[in-house]
């Protein structure tokens, strides 16, 4: 392995340790690596074993780690991929025979909007740990109680009332985290019993009760949308995205957010942004057997050199996705079927490159965990996955800038229609 790779991996480790406050500044623990593995899986969908992370932290790898491993480490530091991490962190020039040096990380000079769902928020872990006493570890005498209740049945914003009992737990600090996004983590009183939180995004979330850096319990929160729910994000750190509630954005055969509506919402078109359009409901459909067909395109508002659009199927356990990139940007393509993730960086996914400004019909079909991806009726890729991801809970479409949908149809076994919308009204 090249010396530069070793140096960059050491730098990446250092930045991760600082960001997640490994060992309160006194080295790392196994619990730190376990929490990191969970965060990587939730953030990127990539599963890194504890043994892999231990080898990386102990410098016990004999050859360059897999690209997917390096990309996952870069992603938790808010970089697009490993190459982006290297480009944004140029190492200082050193004499070849110089002694072991201390690597000082450079600050990231720019921020790239990451193209995946689930994927893609910044952590404020360090902020949540400031001014804490050194951790003495977490001691749990018995399973803790953690429940949740919504105050509204459909639509956002939605207040969720969490009830908890932390009396069996000894730790330095306690938190409730709304979902996979560590930016949505708040500190709670261990002597209390209730905490209320507002969800601004519909979908299927997994709230966490956390002591120090240990997840004590998880609770599903299904925020049902009132039909289609578009939201606009300048940054995934945004707690309150731009919403379009009570606005008209569908009819005449398509769902579309026009310039007049963006102007009424004071959207700054000079800034990069993404829109996410979600329909969260009880579909009553297993993720082992379904067929989704959607006709979508990117509008011409995006200033991105690599515009994209992505179809997501949110399930009880994780998500399926297909990411289409504009012609010439095929390196950024990707898909996830079950636990299987393919990236255009180290796979030939060039057939997912297309003219995203023109209507494209994207299909995802699963039968007995055999998945097939189609584009305009042509079969592109197939995968066989193993894991059971439960029922389908939401459909989400992501566009760079804004995008349009003119058809969405979700069917189950034997073609039974679970959901269909042609946006005629």
N, C-alpha and C positions, 0 to 999 in steps of 0.2 A: 504494500500500500504506500502511496506517495506520502512524503513528509507533510505536504500541505494538507492532505486529508486528515492526518492525525491532528494537526494544529487546529483545523476548523472543527473537528469533533470535540476537541478539548474546549474550545471557545463556546461551542453550542451547549456542552454540559454546564459550563460555568454560568451562562445566561439562564439556563433552565433552573439551576440551583438557586440563583438569585431571585428569579421571578416567582418561584413556588416556595421560597424560604425553606429549602431543604435543611433539616436538622437545626433550624433556628440559627443558621450561619456556622454550624459546627459539623460540617460533613453531611452525608446522606444516610438515611435509614432504609430498611426494606419497605417500611410503610410508605416512605416517600416515593419509591419506585412503583409500588402497587398503585398508589394514587395517580401517578403519572401515566401508567399503562391504561387505567380506566379513563383518564382525561383524553388521552390520544384516541382511544376507541370511539369515545363519544364525539370528539371533535372532527375526526377524519374518517372513521369507520375502519381504520387499520388496527389490527390486533397484534400487539407486540407482547411476547411472553416476558415474564419476569426474568427468566434466565437470559434472554437477549439483552434486556436493559442492564442486568448485572454485568454482563461481559463488556458492554459499552462503558459502564462507569468504572470498571476495574482495568480497562485497557487490555482485555484478554481476547481481542479479536485478531485473527491472523491475516485476514484479508478485508478489503473494503466492504462495509455493510451493504445490504441490499438497498437500491435506490428508494424503494418504498419506505424503508426504515428511516433513512436520512430525511426524506420528504416529510414524514410524520413528525420528526423532531423539530424540523424547521416550522411546520404549521403551528405548533403550540407556542411558538415565539412570534406568530403573526406574520410569517413570511409565506410567499406563494409556494415555494418549494426549496430544495437544497441549493439549487443554483442561485436563486434569489438571495438566500441567506449569505452565500459566499460573496456575491456581488455587493451586498449592502454592508458587509463587514470585512473590508480589506485589511489583511494582517500587516503590521508594521514590518518593514524590511529589516532582516537580521543577518549578521555575519554567519557564514555556514558553520563555523566552529564555535559559535557563542554558546554559553551554558544555557541550561534550561531556563526559559524565560516566563515571566508572568504575562499572560495575554489579557489586555484590557479591551473589553468589547466596545465597539463604536456604536453610537445610537443609530437606530434605523432612520434614514433620512427621508423616506417616503413610505406611503402606505398603499398597498394594493388591495382592491376589493376582491376577496376570494370568491371563486365561482361556485363552490358547493354550499349545500344547505347547512346542513347539519354541520354547517361546518364552519362556524366561521366567526367566532366572536373572540374578543380579547379578554384575558383574565385580569382580574384585579386582586389576585391572591395576595400579593405582597402588601397591598394597601390594607387588606383585612387583617394582616398579621402585625402591623405597625404597633409599637408600644405594648406588645403583649409580653407577659412574663415568659421566661424559657419554659418550653413544654416539658412536663413530667410524664408525658404519654397519656394514653386513654385507657381507662379501666371501666369495663361494662359488667355490672353485676348480673343483669338479666336483660332480655329483649326489651327495647324501649317502645313506647306507644307513640304512634304518629299517624294522624288522620287528617282529612281535608274535606271541606264542604264549600261548594260554590253558592254565591248569592243570587246569580242569574242563570237561567237555563241555556240561553243562546246569546251570541254576540259579545263584542268587546267594547269598552273595557269590562273586565270581569274580576270582581273581588273573590279571593279564595281565603277562607278562614282555616288556618292550620291549628290543630291542637296536639300538644305533645307532653310527654312526661319524661324529664331527664334525671329524675331522682336516682336511677340506678347507675348513672354515668359520672365518672370523675375525669375532668379535662380542663384545659385552660380557657378555651373559647368554644362557642357554639354558634352555628349558622343554619339558616334555611336558604336553599338555593332553588329558584323557581324551576330550572330545567338544566340542560347540559351546559348552559352558558355561565361560566364563573362570574361574569360581570353582573349577573342577577343574583348575587349572594348578599345576604344581610345578616348582621349579627343579632342574636336573640338572647333574652335573659334566661339562663338555665333554671332560675327559680320560678319563672312564669309557666303558663300553660297554653297561651294563645298568641298567635301572631297572624295578622292579616296582610295579604299581598295582592297587588293589582296586576293582572295579566292584560297586556295590550295586544297580544297576538294569539289568534285562535290556533288550534292544533292539538296534538297529543303530546303532553309534556310529562316529564318524570321528575317530580320534586324530590329534593334530598334533604335529609336531616343530618347535619355534619357536626362532629366534635373534632376540634383541631383540624386535621386533614383527613379524618376517617369518616366515611359514609356509614351512618348508623342505620338508616332506613330510607326507603324510597316509596313514593306514593304516586300513582298515575293521576294526571289532571287532564281530562278531556274537555278542552274549551271548544264548544260547538260554535260554528260561524252562522251568521244570519245570511245564508246563501253564500255567494262569492264575496270574499273580503280582500281587497287589494291594500297593500301597504308599501310605502316608499322609504328606503333607507339610504342615507348618505354614508352611514358607517354602522357596522354591526355592534358597536358599543351603544348605539342609540337605545335608550330605554323606552322612549315614546316615539315610534315612527310616525311619518305623515300618513294619516288615514283618510279614507274617502267615504266615510259613513254618511248616509243620507244624500249622497251624490249619485247621479245617473251615469253609469259607465258601461252599460250593456244594452243591446237592442240592435235591430237591423241586421241580425245575423252574426254579431261578434261582440266580445268583451274588449273594450278599448278605452284607454285614458288619453283624452285629447289635450292639445296645448291649452285650450281655454280652461279646462279643469285644473291643469297644472298651475296656470296663472292664478286662479282663484285660491289655490292652496299655497301661493307664494313659493313655489318650488324654484330653486336656483338652478337653472339649466346649465350654468357654467361649471357646476361641480359634478363629478362622477356620482352616479347613484344607481340603485337597483330597485326593481319592484318585485314584490312577492305576492302572488294571488292564491289564496287558500280557500278550499271548500272542505270544512271539517264537520263530519256528521257520522251517524251510526249507519254504515253501509251494509252491515250484516254479511260481509264477504271475507273469506279466508285468503290470506296472502299466498297460499299454496295453489290456488286455482282462481285466476282472474285474467281478464283481457282489457287493457286500457288503450284506447285510440284517441289521439288528440291532434288537432290541426292548429298550428301556432306559427307566429313569426315575431321578429324583433321590429319595433318601430324605428324610424330614422332619427330619433332624438339623441341616441347615445353618441358620445364623443370618443368611445373606447376604440382603440385600434383593433381589438379582438372582441367584437360583440359576441354574446352567447345567449343561449336559452336552455333551460333545464326543466325536465319533468321529474317530479318527486312523488312517490307513493309512500305515505307515512303509515307505519304499522305499529302494533303494540310493542314490538321489540326494537325496531330500527327502521331504516328507509331503503327503498329501491330508488335508483335515479338513472337518468340518461342525460348527459350534458353534450349539447351540440354547439360547435364553434363555427365561426365564419371561415370560409375558405382561406387557407394560408395560416390559420391558427390551430391546426389539428393537434399540435403538441398538448394543448390545454383540454382536449376532449377526455371524457371519462364515463364510466358507468359502474353501477353497483347492483348486483343481483344476489339477493341473500347475503351471505357473508363474503362473496367474491367481489373484489374491486379491481378494475382495470383502469390504468392511466395511459394517456397518449404519450407520456414521456418514455415509457419502457414497453409499450405495446403498439402494434400498428392498428390504430383506431382511425385511420385517415377517412374511412367511410362515414364517420360522424362529423366530418367537415363539410359544410354546405353553405349555400347562400341564405343566411338566417333572415335576411330582409324580405325573402319570398316565403309564401305559405309552404309549410312542411308538415306532412302527416307522420307523427311519431307513434309507434306501437310498442307496447310491452305486454307480452303474453306469458303466463306461467301456468303450467299443468303438471301436477305431481312434482313440483320443485324443479321442473325443467323450464328454463326461461329463454325467451326469444325476443330480440330487439329488431324492429323493422323501421324502415324509413321510406315513405311513399310506396308502401306495399312490398318493398324489397327486403328480404331477410338479410340482416347484417351480421348479427352475432348470436350465439347461443351458449348457455351455461347450465350446469346442473349444480344446485346448491344443496346443503344438508340441513341447515338449521330451520326450526319452526319460528317464524316471525309473528305469528298470531294473526288477528284480523286487521283489515284495512281501516284506518281511522281518519285519514285526511288525504286530499290531493293538493299539491302545491306546485305552482309554476313560477320560475324565477327568470327574470329578464334583465340584461344590462340595459340601462335606461328604462324604457317602457316597452311593453309587448302586447300582442293581441291574441285572443283565442276565438276561433269561430266554431269549434266543435269539440266536445269531450263526451266520451261514452265508456262506461265501465260495466263489464258483464262478468258473470260467474260461470259455473258449470252449465253446460248445454246451452250457452248463449243467453241465459236469463239476465235481463237488464237490471242492474242494481242502481245505476244512475246514468242520466243522459241530459245534455244541455246543448241546444243549438243557438241559444242567445237570440231568439226571435223577438222577445219582449224586453 
